[in-house]
């Protein structure tokens, strides 16, 4: 085989291997998500506070991996052995013991813990319910373009800048409605998500649409408004 052909063959093999690895990671995430939804959500949340048991967001930072593997697969044995962390949790949560998930292999439990460490439960939410803290620079720019109308809204609604402005240098807004620089600080994600499900005013074409914004548009606008609020705070702006 000639050298160029060998190089091409090697390159194709690398691409195939990368594709297989990506597919395997996606499958692992799907399995972890299914297990979490089926076995964990009755007693735990991820990032929404204590339920029957502790909030699992950050659990891979609070506890060591070996301890978590033992506890998930056999909490009763860990408690019976007098482990101080396990016995404290047992007491703190009114002696409600976590089931022994001994039917899960260590590999399966590790996959769930990896998914937790990557904030997997946050990413399985609908786009509009995802926290703007997960946004990157491209999301912020997408929100900026939606806000000022450079990117049309999918359902044909009016851009925010037709009535509102922010202190963002790139914002080309109006003053009919309130100034929105610090709206994210005042209302936070959940309230803004609920607000964006309907138009601000009963106006066409917004109010005639079955859905005002797409989930992706809501997430991008939240990301933009959060970035504007942070920038204003860093510059010493008032809330």
C-alpha positions in Angstrom: 0.0 0.0 0.0 1.3 3.4 -0.9 2.1 5.9 1.9 -0.8 8.3 1.0 -3.3 5.3 0.9 -2.0 4.1 4.2 -2.4 7.5 5.7 -5.9 7.8 4.4 -6.8 4.3 5.8 -5.3 5.3 9.2 -7.3 8.6 9.2 -10.5 6.8 8.4 -9.9 4.3 11.2 -9.4 7.2 13.6 -12.6 8.8 12.5 -14.5 5.5 12.8 -13.1 5.0 16.3 -14.0 8.5 17.4 -17.6 8.0 16.1 -17.9 4.7 17.9 -16.6 6.3 21.1 -19.1 9.2 20.8 -21.9 6.7 20.2 -20.8 4.7 23.3 -20.8 7.9 25.4 -24.3 8.8 24.2 -25.6 5.3 25.0 -24.0 5.5 28.5 -25.7 8.8 29.1 -29.0 7.5 27.9 -28.7 4.5 30.3 -27.7 6.7 33.2 -30.7 9.1 32.5 -33.1 6.1 32.3 -31.8 4.7 35.6 -31.9 8.1 37.4 -35.5 8.7 36.2 -36.6 5.2 37.1 -34.9 4.7 40.5 -33.8 8.1 41.9 -36.3 10.8 41.3 -38.9 9.5 43.7 -36.5 10.5 46.6 -33.9 12.9 45.1 -33.6 16.0 43.0 -30.7 17.3 41.1 -30.2 20.9 41.9 -33.6 21.6 43.3 -33.0 20.9 47.0 -33.8 18.2 49.5 -36.7 15.8 48.8 -36.9 12.5 50.7 -33.2 12.2 50.4 -30.4 14.7 49.7 -30.0 16.8 46.6 -27.7 14.9 44.3 -26.1 17.8 42.5 -22.5 18.0 43.5 -22.6 14.6 45.2 -19.5 13.4 43.3 -17.6 16.3 44.8 -18.9 15.8 48.3 -18.2 12.1 48.5 -15.4 9.9 47.1 -16.1 7.5 44.2 -15.3 4.3 46.2 -17.7 5.4 49.0 -20.5 6.2 46.5 -20.1 2.8 44.8 -20.4 1.0 48.1 -23.3 3.1 49.4 -25.4 3.0 46.2 -25.1 -0.8 45.9 -25.4 -1.6 49.6 -26.4 1.3 51.9 -27.7 -1.0 54.6 -24.3 -2.7 54.9 -22.4 0.6 55.0 -24.8 1.9 57.7 -24.5 -1.4 59.7 -20.7 -1.2 59.5 -20.9 2.1 61.4 -19.6 4.3 58.6 -19.8 7.8 60.1 -21.0 9.5 56.9 -23.6 6.9 56.3 -24.9 6.8 59.9 -25.2 10.6 59.9 -27.2 10.7 56.7 -29.4 7.9 58.0 -30.1 10.0 61.1 -30.5 13.3 59.2 -33.1 11.9 56.9 -35.3 10.4 59.6 -33.9 6.9 59.2 -35.3 6.4 55.7 -32.8 4.0 54.2 -31.9 4.1 50.6 -32.6 0.8 48.8 -29.6 -1.5 48.1 -29.2 -1.3 44.3 -27.1 -4.4 44.3 -28.4 -5.5 40.9 -26.5 -2.6 39.4 -22.9 -3.3 38.5 -20.1 -1.0 39.6 -19.7 0.0 35.9 -23.4 1.0 35.7 -23.1 3.0 39.0 -19.9 4.6 37.8 -21.7 5.7 34.6 -24.5 7.4 36.6 -21.9 9.1 38.7 -20.0 10.3 35.6 -23.3 11.6 34.3 -23.9 13.5 37.6 -20.4 14.9 37.5 -21.1 16.3 34.0 -24.4 17.8 35.2 -26.3 15.4 33.0 -29.7 15.9 34.6 -29.5 19.6 33.8 -28.9 18.9 30.2 -31.9 16.5 29.8 -34.3 19.3 30.6 -36.3 21.0 27.8 -34.2 23.9 26.3 -36.4 26.6 27.9 -36.1 25.1 31.4 -32.3 24.9 31.3 -30.5 27.4 33.5 -28.8 30.2 31.8 -25.8 29.4 34.0 -25.1 26.6 31.5 -24.9 29.0 28.5 -21.7 29.7 26.6 -20.7 32.7 24.5 -22.5 31.4 21.4 -25.8 31.2 23.4 -25.4 34.7 24.6 -24.7 36.0 21.1 -27.7 34.1 19.8 -29.8 35.8 22.5 -28.4 39.2 21.7 -29.4 38.8 18.0 -32.9 37.6 19.0 -33.3 40.5 21.4 -32.5 43.2 18.8 -34.2 41.5 15.9 -31.2 40.6 13.8 -32.4 37.0 14.0 -36.1 36.7 13.4 -38.2 34.8 16.0 -39.2 31.4 14.7 -42.9 32.0 15.2 -42.9 35.5 13.7 -43.2 37.5 16.9 -41.8 41.0 17.5 -38.2 41.3 18.9 -37.8 42.6 22.4 -35.9 45.7 21.2 -39.1 47.0 19.6 -40.2 48.0 23.2 -37.2 47.5 25.5 -33.5 48.2 25.8 -30.5 47.2 27.9 -27.2 48.9 28.7 -25.5 46.4 26.5 -23.5 48.4 23.9 -24.8 46.2 21.1 -28.4 46.6 22.1 -30.5 48.8 19.8 -33.7 49.0 21.8 -36.7 51.3 22.3 -38.1 52.8 25.5 -41.8 51.9 25.3 -41.4 49.2 27.9 -39.1 49.0 30.9 -35.3 48.8 30.7 -34.2 45.2 31.1 -30.5 45.3 32.1 -31.1 43.8 35.5 -34.3 41.8 34.8 -32.4 38.5 35.2 -31.2 39.5 38.7 -34.7 40.5 39.8 -36.6 37.4 38.5 -34.1 34.6 37.8 -34.5 31.6 35.5 -37.8 30.1 36.6 -39.8 33.3 36.5 -38.4 34.3 33.2 -39.0 30.9 31.7 -42.7 31.2 32.7 -42.9 34.8 31.4 -41.5 33.9 28.0 -44.2 31.3 27.4 -46.6 34.1 26.4 -46.2 37.5 24.7 -45.8 40.7 26.7 -48.9 42.3 25.1 -52.0 41.0 23.2 -50.6 42.0 19.8 -50.3 40.3 16.5 -48.7 38.1 15.3 -47.4 37.1 18.8 -50.7 36.5 20.5 -52.1 34.5 17.6 -49.3 31.9 17.7 -49.8 28.6 19.6 -46.3 29.2 21.1 -44.6 32.5 21.5 -41.0 31.5 21.6 -39.2 28.2 20.9 -37.4 26.5 23.8 -34.1 27.4 22.2 -35.1 31.1 21.9 -36.1 31.3 25.5 -32.8 29.8 26.6 -30.8 32.1 24.4 -32.7 35.2 25.6 -32.2 34.2 29.3 -28.5 33.7 28.5 -28.2 37.2 27.0 -30.1 38.9 29.8 -28.0 37.1 32.4 -24.8 38.2 30.7 -26.0 41.8 30.5 -26.8 41.8 34.2 -23.4 40.3 35.1 -21.6 42.9 32.9 -23.6 45.7 34.4 -22.8 44.5 38.0 -19.1 44.2 37.2 -19.2 47.8 35.9 -20.7 49.0 39.2 -24.3 49.4 37.8 -27.2 49.6 40.1 -29.7 46.7 40.3 
